[in-house]
Amino acid sequence: MDTNDTIIPAGAPQPTLGQRIGAAWRRLKAAFTRPRSAPAHTSLRGSAADLPDTIDVPARPVGPAIAEPPPPAPAPAAAPPRAPVAPAPPHPEPEFLGGEFTNDAGTRGYRLFVPGTRSTALRPLVVMLHGCRQNPEDFATGTRMNELAQAHGIVVLYPGQVARVNRLGCWNWFRPENQRRDSGEPSIIAELTREVIASHWIDTRRVYVAGLSAGGSMAAVLAATYPDLYAAVGIHSGLPHAAAHNLSTALSAMRHGPLQRTGDGARAERQPVPTIVFHGEEDTTVHPDNGDEVIAQARWGREAQDDPDSGTGMSVERGAVPGGRTYTRTIHRDGDGRCDAEHWLIHGCGHAWSGGSAIGSYTDPLGPDASVQMLRFFIEHPQRA
């Protein structure tokens, strides 16, 4: 028996069905409206009119609604009990916020897209890293990621590089201090990610990172050094982790492919995360062989023999965008038949975000939509327990 129900003596008038439903609704509403202060925002509000639902996969939940749990068990006197986790507050209007983040490695600006939603479910987070000669606003425009995120209730973080550390606005993925955990630019991005998780009701099992060119290379670094933080990674026209150790070797890897291959000793130290790669076959800025090596790193320790009957191993699909480019999609599956890597090679595409908006920079509107496919891949890959 529900302890909130009223016991009615025998012979007393019974409540009507409408009265019972009304009482139940009031109890349910009270459980979800306990007061809680929302985090403060530094607001740079943006427009969100006519945002399309353009993900071409079946609708999937992006995180369970969290109700008030029962009170925790009593803790020792020296450690007071933690407060219950409250649902995320409704956020009816989308916002494109701006701010700065500082740690021991430096300060970076960022933009943060928070979708408009009345849902109280915890939200996924995608960290998007721009390429050289770009900025967060331009990258958001070119990828159209905010429109997609609005349609699916996803928060998007756009960290920004500063000219004082790279005059072209590139992430310095090739410097040794930026290829390690808790060091340099990776530490700034990772700690900023954690701050957004803590302040915007993010589902910690659904945190992802993606980027283009230098941003894609930094995304590869973050996936390699923070596999506990990022559940999956999307790398567009980027290079693999530890492909270079200074500017000279970076330029060589960009032109000819990475200097190191998967046979090196770092294999045993790496914890691969699910990876989706997009690369233009005609890319003359970052050689397409780098995409092959990104996939090879993602497959370390997860190789499966090709077995069409069991669904494990590798399969290849070829397709075309109506009125646009052809592509080859290679799907890799682990021994359990679960896809853990995808490689999209876009024929005729150069160094540009496939399927992006012509309004943004470094985009190729004729290719398959990399933003749609990366979000679809991310939704399919929450962090494993």
Secondary structure as the mmCIF struct_conf table of DSSP 4:
data_model
#
loop_
_struct_conf.conf_type_id
_struct_conf.id
_struct_conf.beg_label_comp_id
_struct_conf.beg_label_asym_id
_struct_conf.beg_label_seq_id
_struct_conf.end_label_comp_id
_struct_conf.end_label_asym_id
_struct_conf.end_label_seq_id
TURN_TY1_P TURN_TY1_P1 THR A 3 ASN A 4
BEND BEND1 ASP A 5 ASP A 5
HELX_LH_PP_P HELX_LH_PP_P1 THR A 6 ILE A 7
TURN_TY1_P TURN_TY1_P2 ALA A 10 GLY A 11
BEND BEND2 ALA A 12 ALA A 12
HELX_LH_PP_P HELX_LH_PP_P2 PRO A 13 THR A 16
HELX_RH_AL_P HELX_RH_AL_P1 LEU A 17 PHE A 32
HELX_LH_PP_P HELX_LH_PP_P3 SER A 37 ALA A 40
TURN_TY1_P TURN_TY1_P3 ALA A 49 ASP A 50
BEND BEND3 VAL A 57 VAL A 57
BEND BEND4 VAL A 62 GLY A 63
STRN STRN1 ALA A 65 ALA A 65
HELX_LH_PP_P HELX_LH_PP_P4 ALA A 67 PRO A 76
TURN_TY1_P TURN_TY1_P4 ALA A 77 ALA A 78
BEND BEND5 ALA A 79 ALA A 79
HELX_LH_PP_P HELX_LH_PP_P5 PRO A 80 PRO A 90
STRN STRN2 HIS A 91 HIS A 91
BEND BEND6 GLU A 93 GLU A 93
STRN STRN3 GLU A 95 ASN A 103
TURN_TY1_P TURN_TY1_P5 ASP A 104 ALA A 105
STRN STRN4 GLY A 106 VAL A 114
STRN STRN5 THR A 117 THR A 117
STRN STRN6 ALA A 121 ALA A 121
STRN STRN7 ARG A 123 LEU A 129
TURN_TY1_P TURN_TY1_P6 CYS A 132 ARG A 133
HELX_RH_AL_P HELX_RH_AL_P2 PRO A 136 THR A 143
TURN_TY1_P TURN_TY1_P7 ARG A 144 ARG A 144
HELX_RH_AL_P HELX_RH_AL_P3 MET A 145 HIS A 152
TURN_TY1_P TURN_TY1_P8 GLY A 153 GLY A 153
STRN STRN8 VAL A 155 PRO A 159
TURN_TY1_P TURN_TY1_P9 ALA A 163 VAL A 165
TURN_TY1_P TURN_TY1_P10 ARG A 167 LEU A 168
TURN_TY1_P TURN_TY1_P11 TRP A 173 PHE A 174
BEND BEND7 ARG A 175 ARG A 175
HELX_RH_3T_P HELX_RH_3T_P1 PRO A 176 ASN A 178
BEND BEND8 GLN A 179 ARG A 180
TURN_TY1_P TURN_TY1_P12 ARG A 181 ASP A 182
BEND BEND9 SER A 183 SER A 183
HELX_RH_AL_P HELX_RH_AL_P4 GLY A 184 SER A 199
TURN_TY1_P TURN_TY1_P13 HIS A 200 TRP A 201
STRN STRN9 ILE A 202 LEU A 212
TURN_TY1_P TURN_TY1_P14 SER A 213 SER A 213
HELX_RH_AL_P HELX_RH_AL_P5 ALA A 214 THR A 225
TURN_TY1_P TURN_TY1_P15 PRO A 227 LEU A 229
BEND BEND10 ALA A 231 ALA A 231
STRN STRN10 ALA A 232 HIS A 236
BEND BEND11 SER A 237 SER A 237
TURN_TY1_P TURN_TY1_P16 HIS A 241 ALA A 242
BEND BEND12 ALA A 243 ALA A 243
BEND BEND13 HIS A 245 ASN A 246
HELX_RH_AL_P HELX_RH_AL_P6 LEU A 247 HIS A 256
BEND BEND14 LEU A 259 GLN A 260
TURN_TY1_P TURN_TY1_P17 THR A 262 GLY A 263
BEND BEND15 ASP A 264 ASP A 264
HELX_RH_3T_P HELX_RH_3T_P2 GLY A 265 GLU A 269
STRN STRN11 THR A 275 GLY A 280
TURN_TY1_P TURN_TY1_P18 GLU A 281 GLU A 282
BEND BEND16 THR A 284 VAL A 286
TURN_TY1_P TURN_TY1_P19 PRO A 288 PRO A 288
HELX_RH_AL_P HELX_RH_AL_P7 ASP A 289 ALA A 298
TURN_TY1_P TURN_TY1_P20 ARG A 299 GLY A 301
STRN STRN12 ASP A 307 ASP A 307
TURN_TY1_P TURN_TY1_P21 PRO A 308 GLY A 311
STRN STRN13 THR A 312 THR A 312
STRN STRN14 GLY A 313 ALA A 320
TURN_TY1_P TURN_TY1_P22 PRO A 322 GLY A 323
BEND BEND17 GLY A 324 GLY A 324
STRN STRN15 THR A 326 ARG A 333
TURN_TY1_P TURN_TY1_P23 GLY A 335 ASP A 336
BEND BEND18 GLY A 337 GLY A 337
STRN STRN16 CYS A 339 ILE A 346
TURN_TY1_P TURN_TY1_P24 HIS A 347 GLY A 348
BEND BEND19 HIS A 351 ALA A 352
STRN STRN17 TRP A 353 SER A 354
TURN_TY1_P TURN_TY1_P25 GLY A 355 GLY A 355
TURN_TY1_P TURN_TY1_P26 ALA A 358 ILE A 359
BEND BEND20 GLY A 360 TYR A 362
STRN STRN18 THR A 363 ASP A 364
TURN_TY1_P TURN_TY1_P27 PRO A 365 LEU A 366
BEND BEND21 GLY A 367 GLY A 367
HELX_RH_AL_P HELX_RH_AL_P8 ALA A 370 GLU A 380
HELX_LH_PP_P HELX_LH_PP_P6 PRO A 382 ARG A 384
#
